[in-house]
Amino acid sequence: MSEAATPYIIGINWGSTNFRAFRIGHDGQVTGAIEQPRGIAGLERAQMQALLEDVVAQWPQATRIYASGMVGSNIGWSDAGYVECPATLDALAGQLHPVQIGAHAVAIVPGLACRRPDGAPDIMRGEETELLGLVAAGAVPDTGVVALPGTHSKWVQLEGGTVVAFMTAMSGEIFDRLTAAGLLASVVDGPAHDGAAFIDGLHAAHDGGMGLGTLLFGARAKVIRGDLPRRDGAAYLRGLLIGAELSDVRRQWPQALHAVPLVGAAPVCALYARALVELGGGSRSIPSQDASTRGFLALHQAAGALA
């Protein structure tokens, strides 16, 4: 059978800032990819439709089209809602949100919602497809805590392949905003890196008694008073934010930091890995590039089985 005749689906990871589409064979092979910085937040409805039509024009024989991420939010094409935890792959497949974008039928993947162990609500949209793809592939244990560090880091509790609960920390976004503008942008010079300043920040937030707001301003004072070189400012800030995040994780799941699969971009995962070792834990990094495509295929197969 030729490549053109091989059955395939289209899976789209459509977030706030980026658009990633994949041509995925029914055998799991990815035979095409399109990536553009055209996220939901920057597009009108007509532009969303035009972008999808461009993709389908290149891959016109797809048996089905799936989309995950912010396209299914209240600022996207249509709100796909949330599946309440505990949540399984079958539950997610059973609540796919069918929409029509121009002439094309699209199944939008719903997000997940939970109550954290502390009783507070949390939500995710987009990461569920990556996570369930990794579980389906056996890339992460089906029981334990998995971390997806990034702009909005997720810590997810799994039991037998079921998502029981999760926690989100905005550490990545806070770091990006603090170092791009505002008072603290003036005391950083260069990217965050592993080293003594990172470790100092990590322990200050994880072990100390001061709140994060106080510690963050203290970073400026350290630079102004000569206690911290500007070249180490970003590392110290990263350490503070990751330290506070890991302190929260430890409160939710006291044993979670011992052997954590880290799924995400290598530079960020490396900092989390270093932090976990420093705090007496451990981790292993898992490349995330094929997590979404595995997730779309797993959802497609589950949806077929439920039909």
Residue pairs with C-beta under 8 A, 6 or more apart in sequence:
3 31
4 61
6 25
6 26
6 27
6 31
7 25
7 26
7 63
8 23
8 24
8 25
8 26
8 31
8 59
8 61
8 62
8 63
9 23
9 24
9 26
9 62
9 63
9 64
9 65
9 66
9 296
9 297
9 300
10 21
10 22
10 23
10 24
10 55
10 56
10 59
10 62
10 64
10 65
10 66
11 21
11 22
11 24
11 66
11 67
11 68
11 292
11 293
11 295
11 296
11 297
12 19
12 20
12 21
12 22
12 52
12 55
12 65
12 66
12 67
12 68
12 69
12 71
12 106
13 19
13 20
13 21
13 22
13 67
13 68
13 69
13 126
13 129
13 292
14 20
14 39
14 40
14 67
14 68
14 69
14 70
14 71
14 76
15 39
15 40
15 69
15 70
15 126
16 39
16 40
16 41
16 70
16 75
17 37
17 39
17 41
17 42
18 35
18 36
18 37
18 38
18 39
19 34
19 35
19 36
19 37
19 38
19 39
19 51
20 33
20 34
20 35
20 292
21 33
21 34
21 35
21 55
22 30
22 32
22 33
22 292
22 293
22 296
23 30
23 31
23 32
23 33
23 59
23 62
24 30
24 31
24 293
24 296
24 297
25 31
26 63
26 297
26 300
28 293
28 294
28 297
30 290
30 293
32 58
32 59
34 55
34 58
36 51
38 47
38 51
39 70
40 48
40 69
40 70
40 71
40 73
40 75
40 76
40 77
41 70
41 75
43 51
45 77
48 71
48 77
48 101
49 101
49 102
52 65
52 101
52 102
52 104
52 106
53 102
53 103
53 104
56 62
56 65
56 104
64 105
64 107
64 300
65 104
65 105
65 106
65 107
66 96
66 106
66 107
66 108
66 109
66 296
66 299
66 300
67 77
67 106
67 107
67 108
67 109
68 108
68 109
68 125
68 126
68 128
68 129
68 292
68 295
68 296
69 76
69 125
69 126
69 129
70 76
70 125
70 126
71 77
71 108
72 78
72 79
72 80
72 81
72 97
72 108
72 109
72 110
72 111
72 125
73 79
73 80
73 111
73 125
77 99
77 101
77 106
77 108
78 97
78 99
78 108
80 96
80 97
80 108
80 109
80 110
80 111
81 95
81 97
81 110
81 111
82 110
82 111
82 112
82 113
82 123
82 125
83 91
83 92
83 95
83 110
83 111
83 112
83 113
83 128
84 112
84 113
84 114
85 112
85 113
85 114
85 115
85 163
85 164
85 165
85 166
86 159
86 162
86 163
86 164
87 112
87 128
87 162
87 163
88 161
88 162
88 163
89 132
89 135
89 136
89 161
89 298
89 299
89 302
90 302
90 305
90 306
92 109
92 110
92 112
92 128
92 132
92 299
92 302
93 299
93 302
93 303
93 306
94 303
94 306
95 110
96 107
96 108
96 109
96 110
96 299
96 303
97 107
97 108
97 109
97 110
98 105
98 106
98 107
98 108
99 105
99 106
99 107
99 108
100 106
107 303
109 128
109 129
109 299
111 123
111 124
111 125
111 126
111 128
112 123
112 124
112 125
112 128
112 163
112 166
113 121
113 122
113 123
114 121
114 122
114 123
114 163
114 164
114 165
114 166
115 121
115 122
115 165
116 122
116 165
116 166
116 167
116 252
117 165
117 252
117 253
118 251
118 252
122 165
122 166
122 167
122 168
123 168
124 154
124 166
124 168
127 148
127 154
127 156
128 163
128 295
129 291
129 292
129 295
129 296
129 299
130 148
130 263
130 288
130 291
130 292
130 295
131 140
131 146
131 148
131 154
131 156
131 163
131 263
131 291
131 295
132 163
132 295
132 298
132 299
133 290
133 291
133 292
133 293
133 294
133 295
133 296
133 297
133 298
134 140
134 146
134 263
134 286
134 291
134 294
134 295
135 142
135 158
135 161
136 294
136 295
136 297
136 298
137 294
139 261
139 286
139 291
139 294
140 146
140 158
140 261
140 263
140 286
141 158
141 261
142 158
142 159
142 160
142 161
143 158
143 159
143 160
143 161
144 157
144 158
144 256
144 259
144 261
145 155
145 156
145 157
145 158
145 249
145 253
145 256
145 260
146 155
146 156
146 158
146 260
146 261
146 263
147 153
147 154
147 155
147 156
147 260
147 261
147 262
147 263
147 264
147 272
147 283
148 154
148 155
148 156
148 262
148 263
148 264
148 288
149 172
149 262
149 263
149 264
149 265
149 268
149 269
149 271
149 272
150 172
150 264
150 265
150 268
151 170
151 172
151 173
151 176
152 168
152 169
152 170
152 172
152 173
153 168
153 169
153 170
153 171
153 172
153 245
154 166
154 167
154 168
155 166
155 167
155 168
155 169
155 249
155 252
155 253
155 256
156 163
156 165
156 166
157 163
157 164
157 165
157 166
157 253
157 256
158 164
165 252
167 248
167 249
167 252
169 244
169 245
169 248
169 249
171 241
171 242
171 244
171 245
172 268
174 241
175 192
175 234
175 237
175 238
175 241
178 184
178 185
178 216
178 237
179 185
179 188
179 234
179 237
183 217
183 220
184 216
184 219
184 220
184 233
184 237
186 220
187 219
187 220
187 223
187 224
187 228
187 230
187 233
188 230
188 233
188 234
188 237
189 230
189 231
189 233
189 234
190 231
190 234
191 234
192 198
192 234
192 235
192 237
192 238
192 271
193 234
193 235
194 235
194 270
194 271
194 274
195 232
195 235
196 232
197 228
197 229
197 232
197 233
197 235
197 236
197 239
198 235
198 236
198 238
198 239
198 271
198 274
198 275
199 239
199 274
199 278
200 236
200 239
201 215
201 219
201 235
201 236
201 237
201 238
201 239
201 240
201 241
201 242
201 243
202 239
202 240
202 242
202 243
202 246
202 275
202 278
202 279
203 239
203 243
203 278
204 210
204 215
204 239
204 240
204 243
205 212
205 215
205 239
205 240
205 241
205 242
205 243
205 244
205 247
206 243
206 244
206 246
206 247
206 279
207 243
208 215
210 218
212 240
212 241
212 244
215 240
215 244
216 237
216 240
219 228
219 233
219 236
219 237
219 240
221 227
222 228
222 236
223 229
223 230
223 233
228 236
238 271
239 275
242 271
242 272
242 275
243 275
246 257
246 275
246 276
246 279
249 256
249 257
250 256
250 257
257 276
257 279
257 280
257 281
257 282
258 281
258 282
259 281
259 282
259 283
259 284
260 276
260 281
260 282
260 283
260 284
261 283
261 284
261 286
262 269
262 272
262 273
262 283
262 284
262 285
262 286
263 269
263 285
263 286
263 288
263 291
264 288
265 288
266 285
266 287
269 283
269 285
270 285
272 283
273 283
273 285
276 282
276 283
277 283
